[in-house]
């Protein structure tokens, strides 16, 4: 399937396609262990979130705004 065929699909069909692609990526990712650099970056982000929990509350606010729009 090429790009011109994909854009001709309905929105619902494209969402299903994207979901299938995403699932295949995450399945492949589960098979591949994280690199040392990825582990270090995750630790940095976890530490930053713990030091400044407001980042998480900002994310929650954004999610609630999006839910209200629906």
mmCIF file of the N, C-alpha and C atoms, coordinates in Angstrom:
data_MODEL
# 
_entry.id   MODEL 
# 
loop_
_atom_site.group_PDB 
_atom_site.id 
_atom_site.type_symbol 
_atom_site.label_atom_id 
_atom_site.label_alt_id 
_atom_site.label_comp_id 
_atom_site.label_asym_id 
_atom_site.label_entity_id 
_atom_site.label_seq_id 
_atom_site.pdbx_PDB_ins_code 
_atom_site.Cartn_x 
_atom_site.Cartn_y 
_atom_site.Cartn_z 
_atom_site.occupancy 
_atom_site.B_iso_or_equiv 
_atom_site.pdbx_formal_charge 
_atom_site.auth_seq_id 
_atom_site.auth_comp_id 
_atom_site.auth_asym_id 
_atom_site.auth_atom_id 
_atom_site.pdbx_PDB_model_num 
ATOM 1   N N  . UNK A 1 1  ? 0.859   -1.173 0.000  1.00 0.00 ? 1  UNK A N  1 
ATOM 2   C CA . UNK A 1 1  ? 0.000   0.000  0.000  1.00 0.00 ? 1  UNK A CA 1 
ATOM 3   C C  . UNK A 1 1  ? 0.901   1.230  0.000  1.00 0.00 ? 1  UNK A C  1 
ATOM 4   N N  . UNK A 1 2  ? 0.645   2.137  -0.920 1.00 0.00 ? 2  UNK A N  1 
ATOM 5   C CA . UNK A 1 2  ? 1.456   3.348  -0.979 1.00 0.00 ? 2  UNK A CA 1 
ATOM 6   C C  . UNK A 1 2  ? 0.684   4.534  -0.372 1.00 0.00 ? 2  UNK A C  1 
ATOM 7   N N  . UNK A 1 3  ? 1.354   5.661  -0.268 1.00 0.00 ? 3  UNK A N  1 
ATOM 8   C CA . UNK A 1 3  ? 0.776   6.820  0.408  1.00 0.00 ? 3  UNK A CA 1 
ATOM 9   C C  . UNK A 1 3  ? -0.521  7.292  -0.238 1.00 0.00 ? 3  UNK A C  1 
ATOM 10  N N  . UNK A 1 4  ? -0.569  7.327  -1.562 1.00 0.00 ? 4  UNK A N  1 
ATOM 11  C CA . UNK A 1 4  ? -1.781  7.809  -2.233 1.00 0.00 ? 4  UNK A CA 1 
ATOM 12  C C  . UNK A 1 4  ? -2.972  6.895  -1.940 1.00 0.00 ? 4  UNK A C  1 
ATOM 13  N N  . UNK A 1 5  ? -2.731  5.612  -1.774 1.00 0.00 ? 5  UNK A N  1 
ATOM 14  C CA . UNK A 1 5  ? -3.807  4.689  -1.401 1.00 0.00 ? 5  UNK A CA 1 
ATOM 15  C C  . UNK A 1 5  ? -4.243  4.905  0.042  1.00 0.00 ? 5  UNK A C  1 
ATOM 16  N N  . UNK A 1 6  ? -3.278  5.189  0.896  1.00 0.00 ? 6  UNK A N  1 
ATOM 17  C CA . UNK A 1 6  ? -3.583  5.399  2.313  1.00 0.00 ? 6  UNK A CA 1 
ATOM 18  C C  . UNK A 1 6  ? -4.458  6.631  2.499  1.00 0.00 ? 6  UNK A C  1 
ATOM 19  N N  . UNK A 1 7  ? -4.123  7.730  1.849  1.00 0.00 ? 7  UNK A N  1 
ATOM 20  C CA . UNK A 1 7  ? -4.890  8.963  2.039  1.00 0.00 ? 7  UNK A CA 1 
ATOM 21  C C  . UNK A 1 7  ? -6.298  8.860  1.469  1.00 0.00 ? 7  UNK A C  1 
ATOM 22  N N  . UNK A 1 8  ? -6.536  7.876  0.617  1.00 0.00 ? 8  UNK A N  1 
ATOM 23  C CA . UNK A 1 8  ? -7.878  7.680  0.073  1.00 0.00 ? 8  UNK A CA 1 
ATOM 24  C C  . UNK A 1 8  ? -8.772  6.861  1.013  1.00 0.00 ? 8  UNK A C  1 
ATOM 25  N N  . UNK A 1 9  ? -8.179  6.265  2.034  1.00 0.00 ? 9  UNK A N  1 
ATOM 26  C CA . UNK A 1 9  ? -8.967  5.520  3.014  1.00 0.00 ? 9  UNK A CA 1 
ATOM 27  C C  . UNK A 1 9  ? -9.802  6.480  3.848  1.00 0.00 ? 9  UNK A C  1 
ATOM 28  N N  . UNK A 1 10 ? -10.876 5.974  4.425  1.00 0.00 ? 10 UNK A N  1 
ATOM 29  C CA . UNK A 1 10 ? -11.676 6.805  5.328  1.00 0.00 ? 10 UNK A CA 1 
ATOM 30  C C  . UNK A 1 10 ? -10.863 7.093  6.588  1.00 0.00 ? 10 UNK A C  1 
ATOM 31  N N  . UNK A 1 11 ? -11.292 8.069  7.335  1.00 0.00 ? 11 UNK A N  1 
ATOM 32  C CA . UNK A 1 11 ? -10.595 8.410  8.581  1.00 0.00 ? 11 UNK A CA 1 
ATOM 33  C C  . UNK A 1 11 ? -10.567 7.198  9.500  1.00 0.00 ? 11 UNK A C  1 
ATOM 34  N N  . UNK A 1 12 ? -11.686 6.518  9.629  1.00 0.00 ? 12 UNK A N  1 
ATOM 35  C CA . UNK A 1 12 ? -11.745 5.338  10.496 1.00 0.00 ? 12 UNK A CA 1 
ATOM 36  C C  . UNK A 1 12 ? -10.762 4.262  10.038 1.00 0.00 ? 12 UNK A C  1 
ATOM 37  N N  . UNK A 1 13 ? -10.669 4.040  8.741  1.00 0.00 ? 13 UNK A N  1 
ATOM 38  C CA . UNK A 1 13 ? -9.726  3.046  8.212  1.00 0.00 ? 13 UNK A CA 1 
ATOM 39  C C  . UNK A 1 13 ? -8.285  3.457  8.477  1.00 0.00 ? 13 UNK A C  1 
ATOM 40  N N  . UNK A 1 14 ? -7.992  4.740  8.363  1.00 0.00 ? 14 UNK A N  1 
ATOM 41  C CA . UNK A 1 14 ? -6.628  5.217  8.634  1.00 0.00 ? 14 UNK A CA 1 
ATOM 42  C C  . UNK A 1 14 ? -6.293  5.088  10.114 1.00 0.00 ? 14 UNK A C  1 
ATOM 43  N N  . UNK A 1 15 ? -7.280  5.334  10.968 1.00 0.00 ? 15 UNK A N  1 
ATOM 44  C CA . UNK A 1 15 ? -7.043  5.171  12.410 1.00 0.00 ? 15 UNK A CA 1 
ATOM 45  C C  . UNK A 1 15 ? -6.732  3.710  12.719 1.00 0.00 ? 15 UNK A C  1 
ATOM 46  N N  . UNK A 1 16 ? -7.475  2.792  12.130 1.00 0.00 ? 16 UNK A N  1 
ATOM 47  C CA . UNK A 1 16 ? -7.219  1.368  12.328 1.00 0.00 ? 16 UNK A CA 1 
ATOM 48  C C  . UNK A 1 16 ? -5.818  1.014  11.824 1.00 0.00 ? 16 UNK A C  1 
ATOM 49  N N  . UNK A 1 17 ? -5.434  1.568  10.690 1.00 0.00 ? 17 UNK A N  1 
ATOM 50  C CA . UNK A 1 17 ? -4.106  1.321  10.134 1.00 0.00 ? 17 UNK A CA 1 
ATOM 51  C C  . UNK A 1 17 ? -3.012  1.847  11.058 1.00 0.00 ? 17 UNK A C  1 
ATOM 52  N N  . UNK A 1 18 ? -3.182  3.065  11.532 1.00 0.00 ? 18 UNK A N  1 
ATOM 53  C CA . UNK A 1 18 ? -2.186  3.651  12.447 1.00 0.00 ? 18 UNK A CA 1 
ATOM 54  C C  . UNK A 1 18 ? -2.091  2.826  13.720 1.00 0.00 ? 18 UNK A C  1 
ATOM 55  N N  . UNK A 1 19 ? -3.230  2.395  14.236 1.00 0.00 ? 19 UNK A N  1 
ATOM 56  C CA . UNK A 1 19 ? -3.239  1.575  15.448 1.00 0.00 ? 19 UNK A CA 1 
ATOM 57  C C  . UNK A 1 19 ? -2.483  0.266  15.211 1.00 0.00 ? 19 UNK A C  1 
ATOM 58  N N  . UNK A 1 20 ? -2.715  -0.354 14.059 1.00 0.00 ? 20 UNK A N  1 
ATOM 59  C CA . UNK A 1 20 ? -2.015  -1.603 13.737 1.00 0.00 ? 20 UNK A CA 1 
ATOM 60  C C  . UNK A 1 20 ? -0.511  -1.368 13.620 1.00 0.00 ? 20 UNK A C  1 
ATOM 61  N N  . UNK A 1 21 ? -0.139  -0.272 12.995 1.00 0.00 ? 21 UNK A N  1 
ATOM 62  C CA . UNK A 1 21 ? 1.285   0.054  12.870 1.00 0.00 ? 21 UNK A CA 1 
ATOM 63  C C  . UNK A 1 21 ? 1.896   0.287  14.247 1.00 0.00 ? 21 UNK A C  1 
ATOM 64  N N  . UNK A 1 22 ? 1.195   1.068  15.079 1.00 0.00 ? 22 UNK A N  1 
ATOM 65  C CA . UNK A 1 22 ? 1.708   1.359  16.422 1.00 0.00 ? 22 UNK A CA 1 
ATOM 66  C C  . UNK A 1 22 ? 1.868   0.082  17.231 1.00 0.00 ? 22 UNK A C  1 
ATOM 67  N N  . UNK A 1 23 ? 0.877   -0.803 17.157 1.00 0.00 ? 23 UNK A N  1 
ATOM 68  C CA . UNK A 1 23 ? 0.960   -2.066 17.885 1.00 0.00 ? 23 UNK A CA 1 
ATOM 69  C C  . UNK A 1 23 ? 2.160   -2.887 17.420 1.00 0.00 ? 23 UNK A C  1 
ATOM 70  N N  . UNK A 1 24 ? 2.425   -2.885 16.111 1.00 0.00 ? 24 UNK A N  1 
ATOM 71  C CA . UNK A 1 24 ? 3.569   -3.644 15.611 1.00 0.00 ? 24 UNK A CA 1 
ATOM 72  C C  . UNK A 1 24 ? 4.883   -3.039 16.099 1.00 0.00 ? 24 UNK A C  1 
ATOM 73  N N  . UNK A 1 25 ? 4.924   -1.724 16.203 1.00 0.00 ? 25 UNK A N  1 
ATOM 74  C CA . UNK A 1 25 ? 6.134   -1.055 16.705 1.00 0.00 ? 25 UNK A CA 1 
ATOM 75  C C  . UNK A 1 25 ? 6.355   -1.397 18.168 1.00 0.00 ? 25 UNK A C  1 
ATOM 76  N N  . UNK A 1 26 ? 5.296   -1.306 18.973 1.00 0.00 ? 26 UNK A N  1 
ATOM 77  C CA . UNK A 1 26 ? 5.463   -1.606 20.397 1.00 0.00 ? 26 UNK A CA 1 
ATOM 78  C C  . UNK A 1 26 ? 5.784   -3.075 20.622 1.00 0.00 ? 26 UNK A C  1 
ATOM 79  N N  . UNK A 1 27 ? 5.229   -3.965 19.788 1.00 0.00 ? 27 UNK A N  1 
ATOM 80  C CA . UNK A 1 27 ? 5.551   -5.388 19.915 1.00 0.00 ? 27 UNK A CA 1 
ATOM 81  C C  . UNK A 1 27 ? 7.028   -5.623 19.613 1.00 0.00 ? 27 UNK A C  1 
ATOM 82  N N  . UNK A 1 28 ? 7.530   -4.988 18.561 1.00 0.00 ? 28 UNK A N  1 
ATOM 83  C CA . UNK A 1 28 ? 8.950   -5.108 18.232 1.00 0.00 ? 28 UNK A CA 1 
ATOM 84  C C  . UNK A 1 28 ? 9.811   -4.511 19.335 1.00 0.00 ? 28 UNK A C  1 
ATOM 85  N N  . UNK A 1 29 ? 9.357   -3.399 19.878 1.00 0.00 ? 29 UNK A N  1 
ATOM 86  C CA . UNK A 1 29 ? 10.129  -2.705 20.921 1.00 0.00 ? 29 UNK A CA 1 
ATOM 87  C C  . UNK A 1 29 ? 10.249  -3.570 22.163 1.00 0.00 ? 29 UNK A C  1 
ATOM 88  N N  . UNK A 1 30 ? 9.193   -4.327 22.467 1.00 0.00 ? 30 UNK A N  1 
ATOM 89  C CA . UNK A 1 30 ? 9.233   -5.202 23.648 1.00 0.00 ? 30 UNK A CA 1 
ATOM 90  C C  . UNK A 1 30 ? 10.282  -6.298 23.480 1.00 0.00 ? 30 UNK A C  1 
ATOM 91  N N  . UNK A 1 31 ? 10.567  -6.666 22.242 1.00 0.00 ? 31 UNK A N  1 
ATOM 92  C CA . UNK A 1 31 ? 11.555  -7.711 21.976 1.00 0.00 ? 31 UNK A CA 1 
ATOM 93  C C  . UNK A 1 31 ? 12.978  -7.191 22.113 1.00 0.00 ? 31 UNK A C  1 
ATOM 94  N N  . UNK A 1 32 ? 13.150  -5.878 21.997 1.00 0.00 ? 32 UNK A N  1 
ATOM 95  C CA . UNK A 1 32 ? 14.469  -5.264 22.012 1.00 0.00 ? 32 UNK A CA 1 
ATOM 96  C C  . UNK A 1 32 ? 14.694  -4.581 23.361 1.00 0.00 ? 32 UNK A C  1 
ATOM 97  N N  . UNK A 1 33 ? 15.693  -4.994 24.092 1.00 0.00 ? 33 UNK A N  1 
ATOM 98  C CA . UNK A 1 33 ? 15.953  -4.335 25.377 1.00 0.00 ? 33 UNK A CA 1 
ATOM 99  C C  . UNK A 1 33 ? 16.394  -2.885 25.181 1.00 0.00 ? 33 UNK A C  1 
ATOM 100 N N  . UNK A 1 34 ? 16.159  -2.081 26.199 1.00 0.00 ? 34 UNK A N  1 
ATOM 101 C CA . UNK A 1 34 ? 16.576  -0.683 26.147 1.00 0.00 ? 34 UNK A CA 1 
ATOM 102 C C  . UNK A 1 34 ? 18.093  -0.588 26.171 1.00 0.00 ? 34 UNK A C  1 
ATOM 103 N N  . UNK A 1 35 ? 18.609  0.406  25.463 1.00 0.00 ? 35 UNK A N  1 
ATOM 104 C CA . UNK A 1 35 ? 20.050  0.652  25.492 1.00 0.00 ? 35 UNK A CA 1 
ATOM 105 C C  . UNK A 1 35 ? 20.390  1.362  26.804 1.00 0.00 ? 35 UNK A C  1 
ATOM 106 N N  . UNK A 1 36 ? 21.663  1.403  27.114 1.00 0.00 ? 36 UNK A N  1 
ATOM 107 C CA . UNK A 1 36 ? 22.110  2.107  28.324 1.00 0.00 ? 36 UNK A CA 1 
ATOM 108 C C  . UNK A 1 36 ? 21.705  3.580  28.271 1.00 0.00 ? 36 UNK A C  1 
ATOM 109 N N  . UNK A 1 37 ? 21.822  4.180  27.089 1.00 0.00 ? 37 UNK A N  1 
ATOM 110 C CA . UNK A 1 37 ? 21.467  5.591  26.930 1.00 0.00 ? 37 UNK A CA 1 
ATOM 111 C C  . UNK A 1 37 ? 19.970  5.808  27.178 1.00 0.00 ? 37 UNK A C  1 
ATOM 112 N N  . UNK A 1 38 ? 19.139  4.902  26.686 1.00 0.00 ? 38 UNK A N  1 
ATOM 113 C CA . UNK A 1 38 ? 17.691  5.022  26.903 1.00 0.00 ? 38 UNK A CA 1 
ATOM 114 C C  . UNK A 1 38 ? 17.332  4.861  28.376 1.00 0.00 ? 38 UNK A C  1 
ATOM 115 N N  . UNK A 1 39 ? 17.999  3.949  29.049 1.00 0.00 ? 39 UNK A N  1 
ATOM 116 C CA . UNK A 1 39 ? 17.764  3.751  30.482 1.00 0.00 ? 39 UNK A CA 1 
ATOM 117 C C  . UNK A 1 39 ? 18.173  5.002  31.250 1.00 0.00 ? 39 UNK A C  1 
ATOM 118 N N  . UNK A 1 40 ? 19.321  5.573  30.904 1.00 0.00 ? 40 UNK A N  1 
ATOM 119 C CA . UNK A 1 40 ? 19.790  6.790  31.565 1.00 0.00 ? 40 UNK A CA 1 
ATOM 120 C C  . UNK A 1 40 ? 18.810  7.943  31.338 1.00 0.00 ? 40 UNK A C  1 
ATOM 121 N N  . UNK A 1 41 ? 18.310  8.093  30.106 1.00 0.00 ? 41 UNK A N  1 
ATOM 122 C CA . UNK A 1 41 ? 17.364  9.163  29.795 1.00 0.00 ? 41 UNK A CA 1 
ATOM 123 C C  . UNK A 1 41 ? 16.061  8.975  30.574 1.00 0.00 ? 41 UNK A C  1 
ATOM 124 N N  . UNK A 1 42 ? 15.592  7.747  30.669 1.00 0.00 ? 42 UNK A N  1 
ATOM 125 C CA . UNK A 1 42 ? 14.369  7.471  31.440 1.00 0.00 ? 42 UNK A CA 1 
ATOM 126 C C  . UNK A 1 42 ? 14.578  7.838  32.908 1.00 0.00 ? 42 UNK A C  1 
ATOM 127 N N  . UNK A 1 43 ? 15.738  7.502  33.457 1.00 0.00 ? 43 UNK A N  1 
ATOM 128 C CA . UNK A 1 43 ? 16.039  7.841  34.852 1.00 0.00 ? 43 UNK A CA 1 
ATOM 129 C C  . UNK A 1 43 ? 16.069  9.351  35.054 1.00 0.00 ? 43 UNK A C  1 
ATOM 130 N N  . UNK A 1 44 ? 16.650  10.065 34.098 1.00 0.00 ? 44 UNK A N  1 
ATOM 131 C CA . UNK A 1 44 ? 16.705  11.531 34.177 1.00 0.00 ? 44 UNK A CA 1 
ATOM 132 C C  . UNK A 1 44 ? 15.290  12.102 34.197 1.00 0.00 ? 44 UNK A C  1 
ATOM 133 N N  . UNK A 1 45 ? 14.428  11.585 33.320 1.00 0.00 ? 45 UNK A N  1 
ATOM 134 C CA . UNK A 1 45 ? 13.052  12.088 33.240 1.00 0.00 ? 45 UNK A CA 1 
ATOM 135 C C  . UNK A 1 45 ? 12.248  11.750 34.491 1.00 0.00 ? 45 UNK A C  1 
ATOM 136 N N  . UNK A 1 46 ? 12.456  10.558 35.028 1.00 0.00 ? 46 UNK A N  1 
ATOM 137 C CA . UNK A 1 46 ? 11.765  10.172 36.262 1.00 0.00 ? 46 UNK A CA 1 
ATOM 138 C C  . UNK A 1 46 ? 12.195  11.075 37.401 1.00 0.00 ? 46 UNK A C  1 
ATOM 139 N N  . UNK A 1 47 ? 13.498  11.302 37.518 1.00 0.00 ? 47 UNK A N  1 
ATOM 140 C CA . UNK A 1 47 ? 14.022  12.168 38.580 1.00 0.00 ? 47 UNK A CA 1 
ATOM 141 C C  . UNK A 1 47 ? 13.477  13.583 38.443 1.00 0.00 ? 47 UNK A C  1 
ATOM 142 N N  . UNK A 1 48 ? 13.446  14.101 37.219 1.00 0.00 ? 48 UNK A N  1 
ATOM 143 C CA . UNK A 1 48 ? 12.923  15.451 36.982 1.00 0.00 ? 48 UNK A CA 1 
ATOM 144 C C  . UNK A 1 48 ? 11.451  15.538 37.368 1.00 0.00 ? 48 UNK A C  1 
ATOM 145 N N  . UNK A 1 49 ? 10.683  14.525 37.022 1.00 0.00 ? 49 UNK A N  1 
ATOM 146 C CA . UNK A 1 49 ? 9.251   14.519 37.358 1.00 0.00 ? 49 UNK A CA 1 
ATOM 147 C C  . UNK A 1 49 ? 9.048   14.445 38.864 1.00 0.00 ? 49 UNK A C  1 
ATOM 148 N N  . UNK A 1 50 ? 9.912   13.709 39.555 1.00 0.00 ? 50 UNK A N  1 
ATOM 149 C CA . UNK A 1 50 ? 9.805   13.605 41.010 1.00 0.00 ? 50 UNK A CA 1 
ATOM 150 C C  . UNK A 1 50 ? 10.176  14.927 41.687 1.00 0.00 ? 50 UNK A C  1 
ATOM 151 N N  . UNK A 1 51 ? 11.138  15.642 41.111 1.00 0.00 ? 51 UNK A N  1 
ATOM 152 C CA . UNK A 1 51 ? 11.560  16.915 41.685 1.00 0.00 ? 51 UNK A CA 1 
ATOM 153 C C  . UNK A 1 51 ? 10.538  18.021 41.434 1.00 0.00 ? 51 UNK A C  1 
ATOM 154 N N  . UNK A 1 52 ? 9.824   17.913 40.310 1.00 0.00 ? 52 UNK A N  1 
ATOM 155 C CA . UNK A 1 52 ? 8.862   18.951 39.959 1.00 0.00 ? 52 UNK A CA 1 
ATOM 156 C C  . UNK A 1 52 ? 7.550   18.289 39.518 1.00 0.00 ? 52 UNK A C  1 
ATOM 157 N N  . UNK A 1 53 ? 6.750   17.853 40.489 1.00 0.00 ? 53 UNK A N  1 
ATOM 158 C CA . UNK A 1 53 ? 5.507   17.138 40.163 1.00 0.00 ? 53 UNK A CA 1 
ATOM 159 C C  . UNK A 1 53 ? 4.502   17.982 39.378 1.00 0.00 ? 53 UNK A C  1 
ATOM 160 N N  . UNK A 1 54 ? 4.719   19.283 39.320 1.00 0.00 ? 54 UNK A N  1 
ATOM 161 C CA . UNK A 1 54 ? 3.784   20.130 38.572 1.00 0.00 ? 54 UNK A CA 1 
ATOM 162 C C  . UNK A 1 54 ? 3.753   19.751 37.096 1.00 0.00 ? 54 UNK A C  1 
ATOM 163 N N  . UNK A 1 55 ? 4.838   19.146 36.597 1.00 0.00 ? 55 UNK A N  1 
ATOM 164 C CA . UNK A 1 55 ? 4.836   18.682 35.213 1.00 0.00 ? 55 UNK A CA 1 
ATOM 165 C C  . UNK A 1 55 ? 3.703   17.680 34.998 1.00 0.00 ? 55 UNK A C  1 
ATOM 166 N N  . UNK A 1 56 ? 3.541   16.791 35.960 1.00 0.00 ? 56 UNK A N  1 
ATOM 167 C CA . UNK A 1 56 ? 2.492   15.787 35.840 1.00 0.00 ? 56 UNK A CA 1 
ATOM 168 C C  . UNK A 1 56 ? 1.114   16.421 35.925 1.00 0.00 ? 56 UNK A C  1 
ATOM 169 N N  . UNK A 1 57 ? 0.940   17.395 36.813 1.00 0.00 ? 57 UNK A N  1 
ATOM 170 C CA . UNK A 1 57 ? -0.374  18.023 36.930 1.00 0.00 ? 57 UNK A CA 1 
ATOM 171 C C  . UNK A 1 57 ? -0.698  18.813 35.669 1.00 0.00 ? 57 UNK A C  1 
ATOM 172 N N  . UNK A 1 58 ? 0.305   19.389 35.019 1.00 0.00 ? 58 UNK A N  1 
ATOM 173 C CA . UNK A 1 58 ? 0.068   20.088 33.754 1.00 0.00 ? 58 UNK A CA 1 
ATOM 174 C C  . UNK A 1 58 ? -0.426  19.108 32.704 1.00 0.00 ? 58 UNK A C  1 
ATOM 175 N N  . UNK A 1 59 ? 0.143   17.915 32.674 1.00 0.00 ? 59 UNK A N  1 
ATOM 176 C CA . UNK A 1 59 ? -0.283  16.896 31.726 1.00 0.00 ? 59 UNK A CA 1 
ATOM 177 C C  . UNK A 1 59 ? -1.735  16.497 32.015 1.00 0.00 ? 59 UNK A C  1 
ATOM 178 N N  . UNK A 1 60 ? -2.057  16.317 33.293 1.00 0.00 ? 60 UNK A N  1 
ATOM 179 C CA . UNK A 1 60 ? -3.423  15.949 33.663 1.00 0.00 ? 60 UNK A CA 1 
ATOM 180 C C  . UNK A 1 60 ? -4.412  17.047 33.273 1.00 0.00 ? 60 UNK A C  1 
ATOM 181 N N  . UNK A 1 61 ? -4.026  18.305 33.441 1.00 0.00 ? 61 UNK A N  1 
ATOM 182 C CA . UNK A 1 61 ? -4.888  19.418 33.037 1.00 0.00 ? 61 UNK A CA 1 
ATOM 183 C C  . UNK A 1 61 ? -5.136  19.382 31.535 1.00 0.00 ? 61 UNK A C  1 
ATOM 184 N N  . UNK A 1 62 ? -4.077  19.130 30.782 1.00 0.00 ? 62 UNK A N  1 
ATOM 185 C CA . UNK A 1 62 ? -4.199  19.077 29.335 1.00 0.00 ? 62 UNK A CA 1 
ATOM 186 C C  . UNK A 1 62 ? -5.151  17.951 28.919 1.00 0.00 ? 62 UNK A C  1 
ATOM 187 N N  . UNK A 1 63 ? -5.042  16.807 29.580 1.00 0.00 ? 63 UNK A N  1 
ATOM 188 C CA . UNK A 1 63 ? -5.916  15.685 29.268 1.00 0.00 ? 63 UNK A CA 1 
ATOM 189 C C  . UNK A 1 63 ? -7.367  16.020 29.579 1.00 0.00 ? 63 UNK A C  1 
ATOM 190 N N  . UNK A 1 64 ? -7.621  16.681 30.695 1.00 0.00 ? 64 UNK A N  1 
ATOM 191 C CA . UNK A 1 64 ? -9.001  17.000 31.055 1.00 0.00 ? 64 UNK A CA 1 
ATOM 192 C C  . UNK A 1 64 ? -9.591  18.012 30.081 1.00 0.00 ? 64 UNK A C  1 
ATOM 193 N N  . UNK A 1 65 ? -8.788  18.957 29.609 1.00 0.00 ? 65 UNK A N  1 
ATOM 194 C CA . UNK A 1 65 ? -9.269  19.918 28.621 1.00 0.00 ? 65 UNK A CA 1 
ATOM 195 C C  . UNK A 1 65 ? -9.646  19.201 27.329 1.00 0.00 ? 65 UNK A C  1 
ATOM 196 N N  . UNK A 1 66 ? -8.807  18.260 26.920 1.00 0.00 ? 66 UNK A N  1 
ATOM 197 C CA . UNK A 1 66 ? -9.097  17.493 25.698 1.00 0.00 ? 66 UNK A CA 1 
ATOM 198 C C  . UNK A 1 66 ? -10.368 16.669 25.838 1.00 0.00 ? 66 UNK A C  1 
ATOM 199 N N  . UNK A 1 67 ? -10.593 16.084 27.023 1.00 0.00 ? 67 UNK A N  1 
ATOM 200 C CA . UNK A 1 67 ? -11.806 15.290 27.245 1.00 0.00 ? 67 UNK A CA 1 
ATOM 201 C C  . UNK A 1 67 ? -13.044 16.175 27.191 1.00 0.00 ? 67 UNK A C  1 
ATOM 202 N N  . UNK A 1 68 ? -12.943 17.394 27.703 1.00 0.00 ? 68 UNK A N  1 
ATOM 203 C CA . UNK A 1 68 ? -14.080 18.314 27.687 1.00 0.00 ? 68 UNK A CA 1 
ATOM 204 C C  . UNK A 1 68 ? -14.423 18.739 26.278 1.00 0.00 ? 68 UNK A C  1 
ATOM 205 N N  . UNK A 1 69 ? -13.425 18.805 25.384 1.00 0.00 ? 69 UNK A N  1 
ATOM 206 C CA . UNK A 1 69 ? -13.663 19.201 23.999 1.00 0.00 ? 69 UNK A CA 1 
ATOM 207 C C  . UNK A 1 69 ? -14.438 18.134 23.232 1.00 0.00 ? 69 UNK A C  1 
ATOM 208 N N  . UNK A 1 70 ? -14.319 16.902 23.663 1.00 0.00 ? 70 UNK A N  1 
ATOM 209 C CA . UNK A 1 70 ? -14.989 15.805 22.958 1.00 0.00 ? 70 UNK A CA 1 
ATOM 210 C C  . UNK A 1 70 ? -16.431 15.798 23.264 1.00 0.00 ? 70 UNK A C  1 
# 
